[in-house]
Amino acid sequence: MPKLSTQISLELPQLAENGALVPITVSSQLRGTRDILILVDVNPQPVAACFSFPDGTEAYAATRIRMAHSGTVYIAVRTEEGLFAASRAIQVTVSGCS
Amino acid sequence: MPKPIRIRARVRNGIADVMILMPHPMETGLRQDESGNTKPAHFITRMLVTVAERTVFSARMSFAVSQDPLLNFRLSGVFAGERLRVAWTDNQGEARVDEALIT
């Protein structure tokens, strides 16, 4: 099981009106961050994206994802020392799957 | 032919802020058209960003990324005047590569 970490930042609106377009910003202060995965528990395919950061690239990314309905977004960060995680619940008004 | 990728890369205080927009339908494969037929899944699966043939960022995506994927990230160790190259491939075998000058 990944360890919860306060060194992972996850910016997400508390309420998204349009589930087809949910802005998300992720970053990690964990040393040796290699990958950041975005997972959505309520989606038919939970893994939305996986970003990889070579040396020299800040462990930071912003994008827009789909959410089927209200649920929880999980962030998994892979570092040289293992897996770390953070999560945040979000309300979605209109499904991003229809 | 897929539409060109829109790329902006600006260096400020030694950090390049990169904004990429890849026009793409990102069809989930779960939606139906007006006559009730399921629209086939069509989405970018992989994208790679390089500067001087060095990988500086890469991503794997599912159809849970919104239509016309927009990505923002930050690079150090790149300089104005270098070229930033973005390539994507999708689940139907389409691909697109574009370049922009870092300013």
N, CA and C atoms of all chains as a GROMACS GRO file, in nm:
protein
  603
    1MET      N    1   0.085  -0.121   0.000
    1MET     CA    2   0.000   0.000   0.000
    1MET      C    3   0.088   0.126   0.000
    2PRO      N    4   0.054   0.221  -0.084
    2PRO     CA    5   0.130   0.347  -0.084
    2PRO      C    6   0.108   0.423   0.047
    3LYS      N    7   0.212   0.494   0.089
    3LYS     CA    8   0.201   0.574   0.211
    3LYS      C    9   0.140   0.710   0.178
    4LEU      N   10   0.052   0.759   0.264
    4LEU     CA   11  -0.004   0.892   0.243
    4LEU      C   12   0.105   0.995   0.266
    5SER      N   13   0.108   1.099   0.184
    5SER     CA   14   0.212   1.199   0.198
    5SER      C   15   0.154   1.339   0.188
    6THR      N   16   0.202   1.426   0.279
    6THR     CA   17   0.159   1.565   0.272
    6THR      C   18   0.247   1.644   0.176
    7GLN      N   19   0.347   1.577   0.119
    7GLN     CA   20   0.435   1.646   0.024
    7GLN      C   21   0.384   1.634  -0.120
    8ILE      N   22   0.262   1.581  -0.132
    8ILE     CA   23   0.197   1.576  -0.264
    8ILE      C   24   0.088   1.681  -0.262
    9SER      N   25   0.086   1.765  -0.364
    9SER     CA   26  -0.018   1.865  -0.371
    9SER      C   27  -0.113   1.832  -0.485
   10LEU      N   28  -0.241   1.844  -0.458
   10LEU     CA   29  -0.346   1.810  -0.553
   10LEU      C   30  -0.448   1.924  -0.554
   11GLU      N   31  -0.450   1.999  -0.662
   11GLU     CA   32  -0.546   2.110  -0.674
   11GLU      C   33  -0.658   2.067  -0.765
   12LEU      N   34  -0.780   2.082  -0.713
   12LEU     CA   35  -0.898   2.032  -0.782
   12LEU      C   36  -1.015   2.115  -0.732
   13PRO      N   37  -1.111   2.151  -0.816
   13PRO     CA   38  -1.225   2.224  -0.761
   13PRO      C   39  -1.305   2.133  -0.667
   14GLN      N   40  -1.368   2.190  -0.564
   14GLN     CA   41  -1.452   2.106  -0.475
   14GLN      C   42  -1.576   2.061  -0.549
   15LEU      N   43  -1.622   2.149  -0.640
   15LEU     CA   44  -1.743   2.121  -0.718
   15LEU      C   45  -1.713   2.148  -0.864
   16ALA      N   46  -1.733   2.047  -0.949
   16ALA     CA   47  -1.715   2.065  -1.094
   16ALA      C   48  -1.851   2.052  -1.160
   17GLU      N   49  -1.892   2.157  -1.232
   17GLU     CA   50  -2.023   2.149  -1.296
   17GLU      C   51  -2.019   2.052  -1.414
   18ASN      N   52  -1.908   2.054  -1.489
   18ASN     CA   53  -1.899   1.972  -1.608
   18ASN      C   54  -1.794   1.862  -1.588
   19GLY      N   55  -1.843   1.738  -1.574
   19GLY     CA   56  -1.752   1.626  -1.552
   19GLY      C   57  -1.662   1.595  -1.670
   20ALA      N   58  -1.692   1.653  -1.786
   20ALA     CA   59  -1.608   1.629  -1.904
   20ALA      C   60  -1.481   1.713  -1.900
   21LEU      N   61  -1.478   1.812  -1.812
   21LEU     CA   62  -1.367   1.906  -1.812
   21LEU      C   63  -1.335   1.948  -1.668
   22VAL      N   64  -1.263   1.864  -1.598
   22VAL     CA   65  -1.229   1.894  -1.460
   22VAL      C   66  -1.081   1.934  -1.454
   23PRO      N   67  -1.051   2.060  -1.423
   23PRO     CA   68  -0.910   2.100  -1.417
   23PRO      C   69  -0.840   2.038  -1.296
   24ILE      N   70  -0.719   1.993  -1.316
   24ILE     CA   71  -0.645   1.929  -1.207
   24ILE      C   72  -0.498   1.968  -1.217
   25THR      N   73  -0.438   2.002  -1.102
   25THR     CA   74  -0.296   2.034  -1.095
   25THR      C   75  -0.233   1.946  -0.988
   26VAL      N   76  -0.127   1.876  -1.025
   26VAL     CA   77  -0.061   1.787  -0.930
   26VAL      C   78   0.086   1.825  -0.921
   27SER      N   79   0.142   1.811  -0.801
   27SER     CA   80   0.286   1.831  -0.788
   27SER      C   81   0.336   1.752  -0.668
   28SER      N   82   0.464   1.725  -0.668
   28SER     CA   83   0.524   1.646  -0.561
   28SER      C   84   0.653   1.711  -0.516
   29GLN      N   85   0.668   1.723  -0.383
   29GLN     CA   86   0.793   1.771  -0.325
   29GLN      C   87   0.880   1.654  -0.283
   30LEU      N   88   0.834   1.532  -0.308
   30LEU     CA   89   0.909   1.414  -0.265
   30LEU      C   90   1.036   1.400  -0.348
   31ARG      N   91   1.145   1.369  -0.281
   31ARG     CA   92   1.273   1.357  -0.349
   31ARG      C   93   1.270   1.239  -0.448
   32GLY      N   94   1.325   1.260  -0.564
   32GLY     CA   95   1.335   1.151  -0.662
   32GLY      C   96   1.202   1.110  -0.722
   33THR      N   97   1.110   1.206  -0.734
   33THR     CA   98   0.980   1.174  -0.797
   33THR      C   99   1.001   1.141  -0.944
   34ARG      N  100   0.955   1.022  -0.984
   34ARG     CA  101   0.970   0.980  -1.124
   34ARG      C  102   0.839   0.987  -1.201
   35ASP      N  103   0.732   0.939  -1.138
   35ASP     CA  104   0.602   0.935  -1.206
   35ASP      C  105   0.493   0.986  -1.114
   36ILE      N  106   0.395   1.051  -1.174
   36ILE     CA  107   0.274   1.088  -1.102
   36ILE      C  108   0.155   1.030  -1.178
   37LEU      N  109   0.074   0.951  -1.108
   37LEU     CA  110  -0.045   0.891  -1.170
   37LEU      C  111  -0.170   0.958  -1.114
   38ILE      N  112  -0.266   0.982  -1.203
   38ILE     CA  113  -0.396   1.035  -1.162
   38ILE      C  114  -0.499   0.923  -1.177
   39LEU      N  115  -0.569   0.892  -1.068
   39LEU     CA  116  -0.670   0.786  -1.072
   39LEU      C  117  -0.804   0.840  -1.023
   40VAL      N  118  -0.911   0.794  -1.085
   40VAL     CA  119  -1.045   0.838  -1.047
   40VAL      C  120  -1.126   0.715  -1.012
   41ASP      N  121  -1.172   0.705  -0.885
   41ASP     CA  122  -1.235   0.580  -0.841
   41ASP      C  123  -1.366   0.550  -0.913
   42VAL      N  124  -1.438   0.652  -0.960
   42VAL     CA  125  -1.571   0.627  -1.019
   42VAL      C  126  -1.567   0.608  -1.171
   43ASN      N  127  -1.451   0.617  -1.233
   43ASN     CA  128  -1.445   0.603  -1.379
   43ASN      C  129  -1.436   0.457  -1.422
   44PRO      N  130  -1.491   0.426  -1.542
   44PRO     CA  131  -1.480   0.288  -1.591
   44PRO      C  132  -1.334   0.246  -1.610
   45GLN      N  133  -1.248   0.339  -1.641
   45GLN     CA  134  -1.103   0.313  -1.648
   45GLN      C  135  -1.040   0.405  -1.544
   46PRO      N  136  -1.003   0.351  -1.426
   46PRO     CA  137  -0.961   0.440  -1.316
   46PRO      C  138  -0.836   0.524  -1.345
   47VAL      N  139  -0.741   0.469  -1.421
   47VAL     CA  140  -0.618   0.546  -1.445
   47VAL      C  141  -0.644   0.647  -1.556
   48ALA      N  142  -0.638   0.775  -1.521
   48ALA     CA  143  -0.664   0.879  -1.621
   48ALA      C  144  -0.535   0.912  -1.697
   49ALA      N  145  -0.425   0.927  -1.623
   49ALA     CA  146  -0.300   0.965  -1.687
   49ALA      C  147  -0.184   0.930  -1.597
   50CYS      N  148  -0.069   0.912  -1.659
   50CYS     CA  149   0.056   0.890  -1.586
   50CYS      C  150   0.162   0.980  -1.647
   51PHE      N  151   0.218   1.069  -1.567
   51PHE     CA  152   0.321   1.161  -1.615
   51PHE      C  153   0.457   1.116  -1.564
   52SER      N  154   0.558   1.123  -1.649
   52SER     CA  155   0.694   1.085  -1.609
   52SER      C  156   0.786   1.206  -1.616
   53PHE      N  157   0.867   1.220  -1.512
   53PHE     CA  158   0.951   1.340  -1.498
   53PHE      C  159   1.099   1.302  -1.494
   54PRO      N  160   1.170   1.320  -1.605
   54PRO     CA  161   1.315   1.297  -1.602
   54PRO      C  162   1.382   1.403  -1.515
   55ASP      N  163   1.509   1.382  -1.481
   55ASP     CA  164   1.584   1.481  -1.404
   55ASP      C  165   1.579   1.615  -1.477
   56GLY      N  166   1.557   1.723  -1.402
   56GLY     CA  167   1.553   1.856  -1.462
   56GLY      C  168   1.411   1.905  -1.486
   57THR      N  169   1.315   1.813  -1.482
   57THR     CA  170   1.176   1.854  -1.499
   57THR      C  171   1.110   1.856  -1.362
   58GLU      N  172   1.047   1.968  -1.329
   58GLU     CA  173   0.980   1.982  -1.200
   58GLU      C  174   0.867   1.879  -1.191
   59ALA      N  175   0.846   1.819  -1.075
   59ALA     CA  176   0.738   1.721  -1.059
   59ALA      C  177   0.606   1.796  -1.043
   60TYR      N  178   0.561   1.849  -1.153
   60TYR     CA  179   0.442   1.934  -1.156
   60TYR      C  180   0.373   1.915  -1.290
   61ALA      N  181   0.241   1.900  -1.291
   61ALA     CA  182   0.169   1.896  -1.418
   61ALA      C  183   0.026   1.942  -1.395
   62ALA      N  184  -0.029   2.011  -1.494
   62ALA     CA  185  -0.169   2.053  -1.490
   62ALA      C  186  -0.236   2.006  -1.618
   63THR      N  187  -0.358   1.952  -1.603
   63THR     CA  188  -0.434   1.909  -1.720
   63THR      C  189  -0.583   1.914  -1.688
   64ARG      N  190  -0.663   1.850  -1.775
   64ARG     CA  191  -0.807   1.845  -1.754
   64ARG      C  192  -0.852   1.701  -1.775
   65ILE      N  193  -0.934   1.651  -1.682
   65ILE     CA  194  -0.977   1.511  -1.691
   65ILE      C  195  -1.129   1.500  -1.692
   66ARG      N  196  -1.176   1.378  -1.727
   66ARG     CA  197  -1.318   1.346  -1.723
   66ARG      C  198  -1.350   1.273  -1.593
   67MET      N  199  -1.470   1.301  -1.539
   67MET     CA  200  -1.519   1.222  -1.426
   67MET      C  201  -1.661   1.178  -1.453
   68ALA      N  202  -1.689   1.049  -1.433
   68ALA     CA  203  -1.821   0.992  -1.460
   68ALA      C  204  -1.926   1.056  -1.369
   69HIS      N  205  -1.892   1.072  -1.242
   69HIS     CA  206  -1.978   1.142  -1.146
   69HIS      C  207  -1.896   1.173  -1.022
   70SER      N  208  -1.964   1.220  -0.917
   70SER     CA  209  -1.892   1.257  -0.796
   70SER      C  210  -1.810   1.138  -0.744
   71GLY      N  211  -1.692   1.166  -0.695
   71GLY     CA  212  -1.607   1.058  -0.647
   71GLY      C  213  -1.480   1.111  -0.586
   72THR      N  214  -1.377   1.029  -0.587
   72THR     CA  215  -1.250   1.067  -0.527
   72THR      C  216  -1.139   1.054  -0.631
   73VAL      N  217  -1.056   1.157  -0.634
   73VAL     CA  218  -0.938   1.154  -0.720
   73VAL      C  219  -0.818   1.114  -0.634
   74TYR      N  220  -0.744   1.014  -0.678
   74TYR     CA  221  -0.625   0.969  -0.608
   74TYR      C  222  -0.502   1.004  -0.690
   75ILE      N  223  -0.398   1.044  -0.621
   75ILE     CA  224  -0.269   1.068  -0.686
   75ILE      C  225  -0.170   0.967  -0.630
   76ALA      N  226  -0.103   0.897  -0.718
   76ALA     CA  227   0.003   0.806  -0.674
   76ALA      C  228   0.134   0.862  -0.728
   77VAL      N  229   0.233   0.874  -0.640
   77VAL     CA  230   0.364   0.926  -0.679
   77VAL      C  231   0.467   0.814  -0.661
   78ARG      N  232   0.538   0.785  -0.769
   78ARG     CA  233   0.643   0.684  -0.763
   78ARG      C  234   0.777   0.755  -0.750
   79THR      N  235   0.850   0.724  -0.643
   79THR     CA  236   0.981   0.784  -0.621
   79THR      C  237   1.083   0.671  -0.610
   80GLU      N  238   1.208   0.710  -0.591
   80GLU     CA  239   1.312   0.609  -0.572
   80GLU      C  240   1.287   0.529  -0.444
   81GLU      N  241   1.208   0.587  -0.351
   81GLU     CA  242   1.186   0.521  -0.223
   81GLU      C  243   1.051   0.452  -0.212
   82GLY      N  244   0.977   0.445  -0.321
   82GLY     CA  245   0.849   0.373  -0.317
   82GLY      C  246   0.732   0.457  -0.364
   83LEU      N  247   0.613   0.409  -0.327
   83LEU     CA  248   0.490   0.473  -0.373
   83LEU      C  249   0.429   0.556  -0.262
   84PHE      N  250   0.382   0.674  -0.298
   84PHE     CA  251   0.315   0.762  -0.202
   84PHE      C  252   0.184   0.808  -0.263
   85ALA      N  253   0.090   0.849  -0.180
   85ALA     CA  254  -0.042   0.882  -0.232
   85ALA      C  255  -0.106   1.000  -0.164
   86ALA      N  256  -0.203   1.058  -0.231
   86ALA     CA  257  -0.288   1.164  -0.176
   86ALA      C  258  -0.423   1.149  -0.244
   87SER      N  259  -0.528   1.205  -0.183
   87SER     CA  260  -0.659   1.195  -0.247
   87SER      C  261  -0.746   1.314  -0.209
   88ARG      N  262  -0.849   1.334  -0.287
   88ARG     CA  263  -0.941   1.445  -0.263
   88ARG      C  264  -1.077   1.409  -0.323
   89ALA      N  265  -1.184   1.432  -0.246
   89ALA     CA  266  -1.320   1.406  -0.296
   89ALA      C  267  -1.368   1.526  -0.376
   90ILE      N  268  -1.450   1.501  -0.477
   90ILE     CA  269  -1.500   1.608  -0.561
   90ILE      C  270  -1.644   1.579  -0.603
   91GLN      N  271  -1.726   1.683  -0.602
   91GLN     CA  272  -1.866   1.674  -0.646
   91GLN      C  273  -1.873   1.708  -0.794
   92VAL      N  274  -1.942   1.626  -0.871
   92VAL     CA  275  -1.959   1.652  -1.014
   92VAL      C  276  -2.107   1.664  -1.045
   93THR      N  277  -2.146   1.773  -1.113
   93THR     CA  278  -2.288   1.795  -1.141
   93THR      C  279  -2.333   1.717  -1.264
   94VAL      N  280  -2.258   1.730  -1.376
   94VAL     CA  281  -2.297   1.663  -1.501
   94VAL      C  282  -2.188   1.563  -1.538
   95SER      N  283  -2.228   1.439  -1.566
   95SER     CA  284  -2.132   1.332  -1.596
   95SER      C  285  -2.046   1.365  -1.717
   96GLY      N  286  -1.919   1.326  -1.709
   96GLY     CA  287  -1.827   1.344  -1.821
   96GLY      C  288  -1.828   1.224  -1.915
   97CYS      N  289  -1.920   1.130  -1.893
   97CYS     CA  290  -1.922   1.010  -1.976
   97CYS      C  291  -2.037   1.009  -2.076
   98SER      N  292  -2.135   1.098  -2.060
   98SER     CA  293  -2.253   1.092  -2.146
   98SER      C  294  -2.232   1.173  -2.273
   99MET      N  295  -0.597   1.385  -4.143
   99MET     CA  296  -0.473   1.436  -4.079
   99MET      C  297  -0.509   1.511  -3.951
  100PRO      N  298  -0.452   1.469  -3.839
  100PRO     CA  299  -0.483   1.540  -3.713
  100PRO      C  300  -0.436   1.686  -3.718
  101LYS      N  301  -0.505   1.768  -3.642
  101LYS     CA  302  -0.470   1.912  -3.639
  101LYS      C  303  -0.337   1.934  -3.566
  102PRO      N  304  -0.267   2.043  -3.602
  102PRO     CA  305  -0.136   2.070  -3.539
  102PRO      C  306  -0.147   2.087  -3.387
  103ILE      N  307  -0.043   2.045  -3.318
  103ILE     CA  308  -0.033   2.065  -3.174
  103ILE      C  309   0.002   2.211  -3.150
  104ARG      N  310  -0.063   2.272  -3.052
  104ARG     CA  311  -0.027   2.411  -3.018
  104ARG      C  312   0.068   2.408  -2.899
  105ILE      N  313   0.181   2.475  -2.915
  105ILE     CA  314   0.288   2.468  -2.814
  105ILE      C  315   0.332   2.609  -2.776
  106ARG      N  316   0.345   2.635  -2.646
  106ARG     CA  317   0.405   2.761  -2.600
  106ARG      C  318   0.506   2.726  -2.492
  107ALA      N  319   0.628   2.771  -2.508
  107ALA     CA  320   0.731   2.744  -2.408
  107ALA      C  321   0.810   2.871  -2.383
  108ARG      N  322   0.798   2.924  -2.262
  108ARG     CA  323   0.863   3.052  -2.229
  108ARG      C  324   0.954   3.034  -2.109
  109VAL      N  325   1.075   3.085  -2.120
  109VAL     CA  326   1.169   3.077  -2.009
  109VAL      C  327   1.157   3.205  -1.924
  110ARG      N  328   1.137   3.186  -1.794
  110ARG     CA  329   1.137   3.297  -1.698
  110ARG      C  330   1.218   3.253  -1.577
  111ASN      N  331   1.316   3.330  -1.540
  111ASN     CA  332   1.400   3.298  -1.423
  111ASN      C  333   1.456   3.156  -1.429
  112GLY      N  334   1.498   3.114  -1.547
  112GLY     CA  335   1.562   2.984  -1.561
  112GLY      C  336   1.469   2.866  -1.571
  113ILE      N  337   1.338   2.889  -1.559
  113ILE     CA  338   1.241   2.780  -1.569
  113ILE      C  339   1.155   2.802  -1.694
  114ALA      N  340   1.144   2.699  -1.775
  114ALA     CA  341   1.057   2.710  -1.894
  114ALA      C  342   0.918   2.660  -1.857
  115ASP      N  343   0.819   2.746  -1.874
  115ASP     CA  344   0.680   2.710  -1.853
  115ASP      C  345   0.624   2.665  -1.987
  116VAL      N  346   0.578   2.540  -1.994
  116VAL     CA  347   0.535   2.483  -2.122
  116VAL      C  348   0.385   2.457  -2.119
  117MET      N  349   0.317   2.503  -2.222
  117MET     CA  350   0.173   2.480  -2.236
  117MET      C  351   0.151   2.412  -2.371
  118ILE      N  352   0.084   2.297  -2.368
  118ILE     CA  353   0.063   2.218  -2.491
  118ILE      C  354  -0.085   2.187  -2.505
  119LEU      N  355  -0.139   2.212  -2.624
  119LEU     CA  356  -0.277   2.174  -2.654
  119LEU      C  357  -0.277   2.084  -2.776
  120MET      N  358  -0.329   1.962  -2.757
  120MET     CA  359  -0.331   1.864  -2.866
  120MET      C  360  -0.475   1.844  -2.911
  121PRO      N  361  -0.514   1.906  -3.024
  121PRO     CA  362  -0.652   1.888  -3.068
  121PRO      C  363  -0.678   1.740  -3.098
  122HIS      N  364  -0.775   1.680  -3.028
  122HIS     CA  365  -0.805   1.537  -3.046
  122HIS      C  366  -0.942   1.509  -2.984
  123PRO      N  367  -1.024   1.424  -3.051
  123PRO     CA  368  -1.160   1.400  -2.996
  123PRO      C  369  -1.161   1.331  -2.861
  124MET      N  370  -1.058   1.248  -2.831
  124MET     CA  371  -1.054   1.173  -2.705
  124MET      C  372  -1.189   1.103  -2.679
  125GLU      N  373  -1.236   1.028  -2.780
  125GLU     CA  374  -1.362   0.954  -2.765
  125GLU      C  375  -1.344   0.840  -2.666
  126THR      N  376  -1.440   0.828  -2.575
  126THR     CA  377  -1.425   0.729  -2.467
  126THR      C  378  -1.460   0.587  -2.513
  127GLY      N  379  -1.539   0.576  -2.620
  127GLY     CA  380  -1.588   0.444  -2.658
  127GLY      C  381  -1.715   0.407  -2.582
  128LEU      N  382  -1.764   0.501  -2.500
  128LEU     CA  383  -1.884   0.476  -2.418
  128LEU      C  384  -2.003   0.557  -2.468
  129ARG      N  385  -1.977   0.646  -2.562
  129ARG     CA  386  -2.085   0.736  -2.606
  129ARG      C  387  -2.154   0.681  -2.730
  130GLN      N  388  -2.280   0.723  -2.750
  130GLN     CA  389  -2.355   0.682  -2.868
  130GLN      C  390  -2.385   0.803  -2.955
  131ASP      N  391  -2.393   0.780  -3.087
  131ASP     CA  392  -2.432   0.889  -3.176
  131ASP      C  393  -2.586   0.896  -3.182
  132GLU      N  394  -2.639   0.984  -3.269
  132GLU     CA  395  -2.783   1.010  -3.273
  132GLU      C  396  -2.862   0.882  -3.304
  133SER      N  397  -2.804   0.792  -3.387
  133SER     CA  398  -2.878   0.671  -3.424
  133SER      C  399  -2.854   0.554  -3.328
  134GLY      N  400  -2.788   0.583  -3.216
  134GLY     CA  401  -2.773   0.482  -3.111
  134GLY      C  402  -2.654   0.390  -3.129
  135ASN      N  403  -2.569   0.419  -3.228
  135ASN     CA  404  -2.448   0.338  -3.246
  135ASN      C  405  -2.338   0.390  -3.153
  136THR      N  406  -2.266   0.297  -3.094
  136THR     CA  407  -2.156   0.336  -3.006
  136THR      C  408  -2.042   0.395  -3.089
  137LYS      N  409  -1.994   0.512  -3.048
  137LYS     CA  410  -1.878   0.572  -3.117
  137LYS      C  411  -1.752   0.499  -3.071
  138PRO      N  412  -1.671   0.452  -3.164
  138PRO     CA  413  -1.551   0.377  -3.122
  138PRO      C  414  -1.455   0.463  -3.040
  139ALA      N  415  -1.388   0.399  -2.947
  139ALA     CA  416  -1.288   0.470  -2.866
  139ALA      C  417  -1.179   0.525  -2.956
  140HIS      N  418  -1.140   0.649  -2.932
  140HIS     CA  419  -1.035   0.713  -3.010
  140HIS      C  420  -0.968   0.816  -2.922
  141PHE      N  421  -0.852   0.780  -2.868
  141PHE     CA  422  -0.788   0.870  -2.772
  141PHE      C  423  -0.635   0.857  -2.779
  142ILE      N  424  -0.568   0.964  -2.743
  142ILE     CA  425  -0.421   0.966  -2.736
  142ILE      C  426  -0.379   0.874  -2.622
  143THR      N  427  -0.280   0.787  -2.650
  143THR     CA  428  -0.235   0.694  -2.547
  143THR      C  429  -0.097   0.733  -2.492
  144ARG      N  430  -0.020   0.805  -2.574
  144ARG     CA  431   0.119   0.829  -2.535
  144ARG      C  432   0.160   0.964  -2.588
  145MET      N  433   0.231   1.043  -2.510
  145MET     CA  434   0.291   1.165  -2.564
  145MET      C  435   0.431   1.181  -2.508
  146LEU      N  436   0.516   1.239  -2.591
  146LEU     CA  437   0.658   1.249  -2.557
  146LEU      C  438   0.705   1.390  -2.593
  147VAL      N  439   0.776   1.453  -2.500
  147VAL     CA  440   0.828   1.587  -2.524
  147VAL      C  441   0.980   1.581  -2.518
  148THR      N  442   1.046   1.630  -2.621
  148THR     CA  443   1.192   1.627  -2.624
  148THR      C  444   1.249   1.765  -2.657
  149VAL      N  445   1.369   1.791  -2.606
  149VAL     CA  446   1.446   1.909  -2.642
  149VAL      C  447   1.585   1.856  -2.679
  150ALA      N  448   1.629   1.886  -2.799
  150ALA     CA  449   1.759   1.837  -2.848
  150ALA      C  450   1.770   1.685  -2.830
  151GLU      N  451   1.665   1.615  -2.864
  151GLU     CA  452   1.656   1.469  -2.859
  151GLU      C  453   1.667   1.411  -2.718
  152ARG      N  454   1.652   1.495  -2.619
  152ARG     CA  455   1.650   1.450  -2.479
  152ARG      C  456   1.504   1.456  -2.431
  153THR      N  457   1.458   1.344  -2.375
  153THR     CA  458   1.320   1.342  -2.324
  153THR      C  459   1.311   1.430  -2.199
  154VAL      N  460   1.218   1.525  -2.200
  154VAL     CA  461   1.203   1.612  -2.084
  154VAL      C  462   1.070   1.590  -2.013
  155PHE      N  463   0.978   1.522  -2.079
  155PHE     CA  464   0.847   1.495  -2.019
  155PHE      C  465   0.779   1.388  -2.102
  156SER      N  466   0.707   1.296  -2.037
  156SER     CA  467   0.628   1.202  -2.115
  156SER      C  468   0.503   1.168  -2.037
  157ALA      N  469   0.402   1.124  -2.109
  157ALA     CA  470   0.274   1.092  -2.046
  157ALA      C  471   0.210   0.974  -2.115
  158ARG      N  472   0.140   0.894  -2.035
  158ARG     CA  473   0.048   0.793  -2.088
  158ARG      C  474  -0.091   0.837  -2.048
  159MET      N  475  -0.184   0.820  -2.138
  159MET     CA  476  -0.318   0.870  -2.110
  159MET      C  477  -0.423   0.764  -2.139
  160SER      N  478  -0.537   0.779  -2.072
  160SER     CA  479  -0.654   0.699  -2.109
  160SER      C  480  -0.758   0.796  -2.163
  161PHE      N  481  -0.875   0.743  -2.197
  161PHE     CA  482  -0.984   0.829  -2.246
  161PHE      C  483  -1.042   0.916  -2.136
  162ALA      N  484  -0.993   0.902  -2.014
  162ALA     CA  485  -1.039   0.988  -1.906
  162ALA      C  486  -0.972   1.125  -1.908
  163VAL      N  487  -0.882   1.148  -2.002
  163VAL     CA  488  -0.830   1.284  -2.022
  163VAL      C  489  -0.929   1.356  -2.115
  164SER      N  490  -0.960   1.481  -2.085
  164SER     CA  491  -1.063   1.555  -2.159
  164SER      C  492  -1.028   1.572  -2.305
  165GLN      N  493  -1.131   1.597  -2.385
  165GLN     CA  494  -1.113   1.628  -2.527
  165GLN      C  495  -1.012   1.742  -2.543
  166ASP      N  496  -0.932   1.739  -2.650
  166ASP     CA  497  -0.828   1.837  -2.676
  166ASP      C  498  -0.736   1.851  -2.554
  167PRO      N  499  -0.662   1.745  -2.522
  167PRO     CA  500  -0.579   1.747  -2.401
  167PRO      C  501  -0.489   1.871  -2.390
  168LEU      N  502  -0.495   1.932  -2.273
  168LEU     CA  503  -0.416   2.050  -2.242
  168LEU      C  504  -0.320   2.011  -2.131
  169LEU      N  505  -0.194   2.043  -2.149
  169LEU     CA  506  -0.094   2.005  -2.050
  169LEU      C  507  -0.004   2.123  -2.019
  170ASN      N  508   0.025   2.140  -1.891
  170ASN     CA  509   0.117   2.243  -1.849
  170ASN      C  510   0.221   2.178  -1.758
  171PHE      N  511   0.350   2.207  -1.783
  171PHE     CA  512   0.456   2.157  -1.696
  171PHE      C  513   0.575   2.252  -1.704
  172ARG      N  514   0.677   2.227  -1.621
  172ARG     CA  515   0.790   2.321  -1.610
  172ARG      C  516   0.923   2.248  -1.624
  173LEU      N  517   1.012   2.308  -1.700
  173LEU     CA  518   1.143   2.247  -1.725
  173LEU      C  519   1.254   2.339  -1.678
  174SER      N  520   1.361   2.280  -1.626
  174SER     CA  521   1.481   2.359  -1.606
  174SER      C  522   1.588   2.303  -1.699
  175GLY      N  523   1.693   2.378  -1.721
  175GLY     CA  524   1.801   2.329  -1.807
  175GLY      C  525   1.770   2.334  -1.954
  176VAL      N  526   1.666   2.410  -1.992
  176VAL     CA  527   1.644   2.435  -2.135
  176VAL      C  528   1.653   2.586  -2.156
  177PHE      N  529   1.679   2.626  -2.279
  177PHE     CA  530   1.711   2.766  -2.304
  177PHE      C  531   1.630   2.822  -2.421
  178ALA      N  532   1.607   2.953  -2.415
  178ALA     CA  533   1.542   3.021  -2.527
  178ALA      C  534   1.625   2.998  -2.652
  179GLY      N  535   1.557   2.971  -2.762
  179GLY     CA  536   1.626   2.945  -2.887
  179GLY      C  537   1.633   2.796  -2.920
  180GLU      N  538   1.619   2.710  -2.817
  180GLU     CA  539   1.612   2.567  -2.844
  180GLU      C  540   1.473   2.533  -2.896
  181ARG      N  541   1.463   2.416  -2.959
  181ARG     CA  542   1.334   2.373  -3.011
  181ARG      C  543   1.276   2.264  -2.923
  182LEU      N  544   1.148   2.279  -2.894
  182LEU     CA  545   1.076   2.180  -2.814
  182LEU      C  546   0.987   2.100  -2.909
  183ARG      N  547   1.001   1.969  -2.902
  183ARG     CA  548   0.930   1.881  -2.995
  183ARG      C  549   0.828   1.799  -2.918
  184VAL      N  550   0.706   1.794  -2.967
  184VAL     CA  551   0.598   1.718  -2.902
  184VAL      C  552   0.546   1.613  -3.000
  185ALA      N  553   0.534   1.490  -2.955
  185ALA     CA  554   0.482   1.382  -3.039
  185ALA      C  555   0.375   1.306  -2.964
  186TRP      N  556   0.265   1.275  -3.030
  186TRP     CA  557   0.166   1.187  -2.968
  186TRP      C  558   0.128   1.075  -3.062
  187THR      N  559   0.078   0.964  -3.004
  187THR     CA  560   0.020   0.855  -3.082
  187THR      C  561  -0.112   0.819  -3.016
  188ASP      N  562  -0.208   0.770  -3.096
  188ASP     CA  563  -0.336   0.732  -3.036
  188ASP      C  564  -0.366   0.584  -3.056
  189ASN      N  565  -0.479   0.540  -3.000
  189ASN     CA  566  -0.512   0.397  -3.002
  189ASN      C  567  -0.552   0.347  -3.140
  190GLN      N  568  -0.573   0.438  -3.236
  190GLN     CA  569  -0.604   0.396  -3.372
  190GLN      C  570  -0.482   0.404  -3.463
  191GLY      N  571  -0.367   0.431  -3.405
  191GLY     CA  572  -0.243   0.432  -3.483
  191GLY      C  573  -0.212   0.566  -3.548
  192GLU      N  574  -0.296   0.667  -3.520
  192GLU     CA  575  -0.263   0.800  -3.572
  192GLU      C  576  -0.153   0.862  -3.487
  193ALA      N  577  -0.082   0.956  -3.546
  193ALA     CA  578   0.027   1.020  -3.475
  193ALA      C  579   0.043   1.163  -3.526
  194ARG      N  580   0.107   1.244  -3.445
  194ARG     CA  581   0.132   1.383  -3.485
  194ARG      C  582   0.259   1.429  -3.414
  195VAL      N  583   0.344   1.501  -3.483
  195VAL     CA  584   0.466   1.557  -3.424
  195VAL      C  585   0.472   1.704  -3.463
  196ASP      N  586   0.497   1.791  -3.367
  196ASP     CA  587   0.515   1.932  -3.397
  196ASP      C  588   0.628   1.988  -3.311
  197GLU      N  589   0.681   2.101  -3.355
  197GLU     CA  590   0.792   2.166  -3.283
  197GLU      C  591   0.760   2.313  -3.262
  198ALA      N  592   0.820   2.369  -3.159
  198ALA     CA  593   0.811   2.514  -3.139
  198ALA      C  594   0.940   2.564  -3.080
  199LEU      N  595   0.968   2.689  -3.105
  199LEU     CA  596   1.087   2.752  -3.050
  199LEU      C  597   1.060   2.790  -2.905
  200ILE      N  598   1.156   2.761  -2.817
  200ILE     CA  599   1.144   2.808  -2.679
  200ILE      C  600   1.181   2.956  -2.678
  201THR      N  601   1.098   3.038  -2.615
  201THR     CA  602   1.124   3.184  -2.615
  201THR      C  603   1.152   3.234  -2.474
   0.00000   0.00000   0.00000
